[in-house]
Amino acid sequence: MLKENTIKIYERSFADNWELPALSDYNEGTTLTYGEFARNIARLHLFFSTLGIKPGDRIALMGKNTPTWVTVFIGTITYGAVIVPILQEFNPNDAQHIINHSEATILFCSKAIWDNLDFDQLLNIRAAISLDNHSLFAEKEGETIGEQLAAVPQLFAQRYPDGFTAADIHYAERDGDQLMEINYTSGTTGFSKGVMITGNNIAGNLVYGINSELHYRGSRALSFLPLAHAYGCAFDMLVPLAVGSHITLLGKIPSPKILIKAFSEVKPNLVICVPLILEKIYSKMIVPMISRTMLRWAMAVPGIDRGIYAQIRKKLIEAFGGEFEEVIIGGAPFNAEVEDFLYKIRFPFTVGYGMTECAPLVSHTPWKQFVPHSAGRILPGLMECKILSDDPENIPGEICVRGENVMKGYFHNSEATDKVLHDDGWLHTGDMGTISADGTIFIRGRLKTMLLGSNGQNIYPEEIEAKLNNMLYVNESLVVDRGGKLVALVYPDYEAMDQLGITRDQLPELMENIRVELNKLVAPYERIARIQLMASEFEKTPKRSIKRYLYSN
């Protein structure tokens, strides 16, 4: 176990960075210093104390990224209670199931979410409180939580008559192996599991982030990924707050237009994003530029191409604010075509690998050492990796990891825990891949989605889908097995069709042409027998991953 303690890291950080800006609300234009943030946490601790909240009690949290959301998260874990962050995209039935399953006693949420919940169905919840204005939504019969909430300002003034100062920061004493968070996955297998994350799991991610100087005192971060998801939570919130960074919370849907404007204003020193964000910016900014006839010709001429690449790189760097060290991409497979182009122009990006069960980081490499199509090196001193294959460097096998970041198990689900987490500490990730001698991981696809070809070849549908999704008129796709033949389910890009005057009647011929072109790009055993058109978008999880299990038969 690590000697560093998550709660003590924040205790030191908030005192040491007291005067620095901590959290800004991009929409409201307001900023909290670390001192003001610490005062808000102290008020929350006082409120929890008056309610009789005990160490280990669960607190549910559901809403968009705001300074209040962050205060509840950090205030809960530094009090010694267990935070249960819930993605606001979960539908009300799933949200209620998670709240009940986690046995949470207090719920913090926004009004938009509250309006769709049934308070009577929240079995253990004593009260629900607004993230918008700190008011009481409802309380169970016999409770006086509304009165206790209203009394907090007066109690706080009595507790700290000379004002709350850095010297007053004293947080809970909790061992690193104690439960700190239950994060419910939004997987593609049809149900959510509560990942039990300990203080040590979070500390492992913090230690790596601090030692790697991903964020540092006074650095700037633009947070636009959902903080209820482990990736954004760790590297857009937990690590920055541990070192004294200034976090700006976007709090709105991160379209390319909105993001580029925010990047230019915040000028972050590190950019954390998912592939879709970078792929959209690439398609909106770069593809139209390199598609021009004269530019395509010039890029084919040695010498001239380097100058053009430098111009494109400069334009893309400026789009991200111009002052970042690197862009870290994670959370989903990265489009190979986009990755190859960005690597060719020397854009400062790297791809990491993680999962909620590792809180989340498994591997990362700084961009200057990044190996194309890899997912970075296993975290040195924190994690170890093995591949279940006779030839781990060349023949893909299931990726297994062990170390500081690996979860305690699934909450109230020992059966699911036993399937993936063995007694010797190895976590079976369900991902297929290889590993090089220096610990660099290369991911091929999911074990559950891998298909077996007629001659026994392993087929990774994600690799075929990546090529198919790059083609004009294809919005998204799934490759499935239908009677021993590969079929591509395709939801067309109707917007592109309309812009180019393509009618619905032309779709069958268009898709057949796409199938022929695709089959030229894949191995013989990966060729698609036919394309089946989908009338609507694929159903997705709150993380925007396609629910593959709905389309497997």
Residue pairs with C-beta under 8 A, 6 or more apart in sequence:
1 176
1 177
1 200
1 404
2 176
2 200
2 203
2 204
2 207
2 404
4 203
4 206
4 207
5 174
5 176
5 199
5 203
6 77
6 176
6 180
6 199
6 200
6 202
6 203
6 206
7 77
7 78
7 80
7 171
7 172
7 173
7 174
7 199
8 171
9 203
9 206
9 242
10 74
10 78
10 171
10 241
10 242
11 78
11 169
11 170
11 171
13 34
13 241
13 242
13 243
13 244
14 34
14 35
14 37
14 38
14 41
14 166
14 169
15 38
15 166
15 167
15 169
16 244
17 34
17 217
17 244
18 33
18 34
18 35
18 38
18 166
19 33
19 34
19 35
20 33
20 34
20 217
20 218
20 244
20 246
21 31
21 32
21 33
21 34
21 246
22 31
22 32
22 33
22 34
22 36
22 37
22 241
22 246
22 247
23 31
23 32
23 37
23 67
23 70
23 246
23 247
23 249
24 30
24 31
24 32
24 67
24 246
24 247
24 248
24 249
25 31
25 66
25 67
25 249
25 251
26 248
26 249
26 250
26 251
26 252
26 262
26 266
27 251
27 252
30 67
32 40
32 67
34 244
35 166
37 67
37 70
37 71
37 74
38 164
38 166
38 169
39 164
40 71
40 75
41 71
41 74
41 75
41 78
42 156
42 160
42 164
42 168
42 169
43 152
43 153
43 156
44 71
44 72
44 75
44 76
44 79
45 75
45 78
45 79
46 152
46 155
46 156
46 159
47 148
47 149
47 152
48 75
48 76
48 79
48 81
50 148
50 151
50 152
50 155
51 106
51 126
51 145
51 148
53 59
53 79
53 81
53 105
53 106
54 81
55 79
55 80
55 81
55 172
55 174
55 178
56 80
56 81
56 82
56 178
56 179
57 81
57 82
57 105
58 81
58 82
58 83
58 84
58 102
58 103
58 104
58 105
58 182
59 72
59 76
59 81
59 82
59 83
59 84
59 104
59 105
59 106
59 107
59 108
60 84
60 86
60 98
60 99
60 102
60 104
60 106
60 107
60 108
60 109
60 125
61 69
61 72
61 73
61 76
61 83
61 84
61 85
61 86
61 107
61 108
61 109
61 131
61 228
62 85
62 86
62 87
62 88
62 90
62 95
62 107
62 108
62 109
62 110
62 113
62 228
63 69
63 88
63 108
63 109
63 110
63 113
63 131
64 88
64 110
64 251
65 223
65 224
65 226
65 227
65 249
65 250
65 251
66 131
66 249
66 251
67 249
68 131
68 132
68 134
69 108
69 131
69 227
70 227
70 237
70 241
70 247
70 249
72 83
72 108
72 131
73 83
73 85
73 227
73 233
73 237
74 241
76 82
76 83
77 83
77 180
77 181
77 199
78 171
78 172
79 171
79 172
80 171
80 172
80 173
80 174
82 179
82 180
82 181
82 182
83 180
83 181
83 182
84 98
84 99
84 102
84 104
84 181
84 182
84 183
84 184
84 194
85 181
85 183
85 227
85 228
85 233
86 95
86 98
86 99
86 184
86 228
87 184
87 186
87 226
87 228
87 229
87 542
87 543
88 110
88 113
88 226
88 228
88 542
89 186
89 226
89 542
89 543
90 98
90 186
90 192
90 542
92 116
92 117
92 118
94 192
95 113
95 117
96 117
96 118
96 121
96 122
97 192
98 184
98 192
98 194
99 107
99 122
99 124
99 125
100 121
100 122
100 123
100 124
101 194
101 411
101 412
102 182
102 184
102 194
102 411
103 124
104 124
104 125
105 124
105 125
105 126
106 125
106 126
106 127
106 128
106 129
107 122
107 125
107 127
107 128
107 129
108 128
108 129
108 130
108 131
109 117
109 128
109 129
109 130
109 131
109 137
110 130
110 131
110 132
111 130
111 132
111 137
114 128
114 130
114 137
117 128
119 125
119 128
119 137
119 138
122 128
125 140
126 139
126 140
126 143
126 145
127 136
127 137
127 138
127 139
127 140
127 143
127 145
127 146
128 136
128 137
128 138
128 139
129 135
129 136
129 137
129 149
130 136
130 137
134 149
135 149
136 145
136 146
136 149
139 145
139 146
156 164
160 168
174 180
174 199
175 199
176 198
176 199
176 200
176 203
177 198
177 199
177 200
177 408
178 198
178 199
179 196
179 197
179 198
179 408
180 197
180 198
180 199
180 201
180 202
181 196
181 197
181 202
181 359
182 194
182 195
182 196
182 197
182 411
183 194
183 195
183 197
183 228
183 229
183 230
183 233
183 356
183 359
184 192
184 193
184 194
184 195
185 192
185 193
185 195
185 356
186 192
186 229
186 541
186 542
186 543
186 545
187 193
187 541
187 545
188 541
188 545
188 546
188 547
188 548
188 549
189 448
189 549
190 547
190 549
193 410
193 411
193 413
193 416
194 410
194 411
194 412
194 413
195 230
195 356
195 357
195 407
195 410
195 411
196 407
196 408
196 409
196 410
196 411
197 230
197 359
197 407
197 408
198 407
198 408
200 404
201 358
201 359
201 404
201 405
201 406
201 407
201 408
202 234
202 238
202 359
203 404
204 359
204 361
204 379
204 382
204 383
204 403
204 404
204 405
205 234
205 235
205 238
205 239
205 359
205 360
205 361
205 405
206 238
206 239
206 242
207 382
207 404
208 361
208 364
208 379
208 382
209 215
209 234
209 235
209 238
209 239
209 242
209 243
210 239
210 242
210 243
212 364
212 366
214 235
214 239
214 270
214 328
215 221
215 235
215 239
215 240
215 242
215 243
215 245
215 269
215 270
216 243
216 244
216 245
216 269
217 243
217 244
217 245
218 244
218 245
218 246
219 240
219 243
219 245
219 246
219 269
219 270
220 245
220 246
220 248
220 266
220 267
220 268
220 269
220 323
221 236
221 240
221 245
221 246
221 247
221 248
221 268
221 269
221 270
221 272
222 248
222 250
222 262
222 263
222 266
222 268
222 271
222 321
223 232
223 236
223 237
223 247
223 248
223 249
223 250
224 236
224 250
224 254
224 259
224 262
224 273
224 277
225 231
225 232
225 236
225 254
225 272
225 273
225 274
225 331
226 232
227 233
227 236
227 237
229 331
229 356
229 543
230 354
230 355
230 356
230 359
230 360
231 272
231 274
231 330
231 331
231 354
231 360
232 272
234 359
234 360
234 361
235 270
235 272
235 328
236 247
236 272
237 247
239 245
240 246
240 247
241 247
248 262
248 266
248 268
250 258
250 259
250 262
252 258
254 277
255 280
256 277
256 280
256 281
256 284
256 285
259 277
259 281
260 281
260 319
263 271
263 319
263 320
263 321
264 318
264 321
266 321
267 321
267 322
267 323
268 320
268 321
268 323
268 324
269 323
269 324
269 325
270 324
270 325
270 326
270 328
271 320
271 321
271 324
271 326
271 327
271 328
272 328
272 330
273 327
273 328
273 329
274 329
274 330
274 331
274 332
275 329
275 331
275 332
275 333
275 334
275 335
275 338
276 332
276 544
278 327
278 329
278 334
278 338
278 342
278 349
279 334
279 335
279 338
281 316
281 319
282 338
282 341
282 342
285 315
285 316
285 319
286 312
286 316
286 341
289 295
289 312
289 315
290 296
290 299
290 312
295 308
298 304
298 305
298 308
299 305
299 308
299 309
309 344
309 345
309 346
310 345
312 345
313 345
313 346
313 347
316 342
316 345
316 347
317 324
317 347
317 348
320 327
324 348
325 348
325 367
326 348
326 349
326 350
326 366
326 367
327 347
327 348
327 349
327 350
327 367
328 349
328 350
328 351
328 352
328 364
329 349
329 350
329 351
329 352
330 351
330 352
330 353
330 354
330 360
331 354
331 543
332 545
333 443
333 462
333 466
334 351
335 466
335 469
335 470
336 373
336 466
336 467
337 466
337 470
339 351
339 372
339 373
340 372
342 349
343 349
343 370
343 372
348 367
348 368
349 367
349 370
350 364
350 365
350 366
350 367
350 370
350 376
351 370
351 374
351 375
351 376
352 361
352 362
352 363
352 364
352 365
352 375
352 376
353 361
353 362
353 363
353 364
353 375
353 376
353 441
353 443
354 360
354 361
354 362
354 363
355 362
355 429
356 407
357 406
357 407
357 420
357 427
357 429
358 383
358 401
358 405
358 406
358 407
358 427
359 405
359 407
360 405
361 379
361 405
362 375
362 378
362 379
362 383
362 385
362 401
362 405
362 429
362 441
363 375
363 376
363 377
363 378
363 379
363 383
363 385
363 439
363 440
363 441
364 376
364 377
364 379
365 371
365 374
365 376
365 377
365 440
370 376
371 436
371 440
373 442
374 436
374 440
374 441
374 442
375 433
375 441
375 442
375 443
376 440
376 441
377 438
377 439
377 440
377 441
378 384
378 385
378 401
378 435
378 439
378 441
379 403
379 405
380 439
382 403
382 404
382 405
383 401
383 402
383 403
383 404
383 405
383 406
384 401
384 402
384 403
385 399
385 400
385 401
385 402
385 435
385 439
385 441
386 392
386 400
386 426
386 435
387 396
387 397
387 398
387 399
387 400
387 433
387 434
387 435
388 397
388 398
388 400
389 395
389 396
389 397
389 434
392 434
392 435
393 434
393 435
393 436
393 437
394 434
395 434
396 432
396 433
396 434
396 444
396 458
397 432
397 433
397 434
398 428
398 429
398 430
398 431
398 432
398 447
399 429
399 431
399 432
399 433
399 435
399 441
399 443
400 426
400 427
400 428
400 429
401 426
401 427
401 429
402 424
402 425
402 426
402 427
403 425
406 421
406 425
406 427
407 421
407 427
409 417
409 421
410 416
410 417
419 428
420 427
420 428
420 429
420 430
421 427
421 428
422 428
430 446
430 447
430 448
431 443
431 445
431 446
431 447
432 443
432 444
432 445
432 446
432 447
432 450
432 458
432 460
433 441
433 442
433 443
433 444
434 441
434 442
434 444
435 441
435 442
436 442
444 458
444 460
444 463
445 460
445 461
445 462
445 463
446 462
449 460
449 461
449 462
449 548
450 458
450 459
450 460
450 461
451 458
451 459
451 460
451 461
451 479
451 481
451 486
452 458
452 459
453 459
453 525
453 526
454 484
454 525
455 525
457 523
457 525
459 486
459 525
459 526
461 478
461 479
461 480
463 526
464 479
464 486
464 488
464 518
464 522
464 526
464 528
465 477
465 478
465 479
465 488
467 518
467 521
467 522
468 474
468 477
468 479
468 488
468 490
468 514
468 518
468 528
469 475
469 476
469 477
471 514
471 517
471 518
472 493
472 496
473 492
473 493
473 496
473 497
473 502
473 510
473 511
473 514
474 490
474 492
474 493
474 514
475 490
475 491
475 492
475 493
475 494
475 537
476 490
476 491
476 537
476 538
476 546
477 488
477 489
477 490
477 491
478 488
478 489
478 538
478 546
478 548
478 551
479 486
479 487
479 488
479 489
479 528
480 486
480 487
480 489
480 551
480 552
481 487
482 529
485 529
485 530
486 526
486 527
486 528
486 529
487 528
487 529
487 530
487 531
487 532
488 515
488 518
488 528
488 530
488 531
488 532
489 531
489 532
489 534
489 538
489 551
490 511
490 514
490 531
490 532
490 533
490 534
491 533
491 534
491 536
491 537
491 538
492 507
492 511
492 533
496 502
497 503
497 507
502 510
507 533
508 533
511 531
511 533
512 531
514 531
515 528
515 530
515 531
518 528
519 527
519 528
522 528
538 546
538 547
538 550
538 551
539 546
539 547
539 550
540 546
540 547
541 547
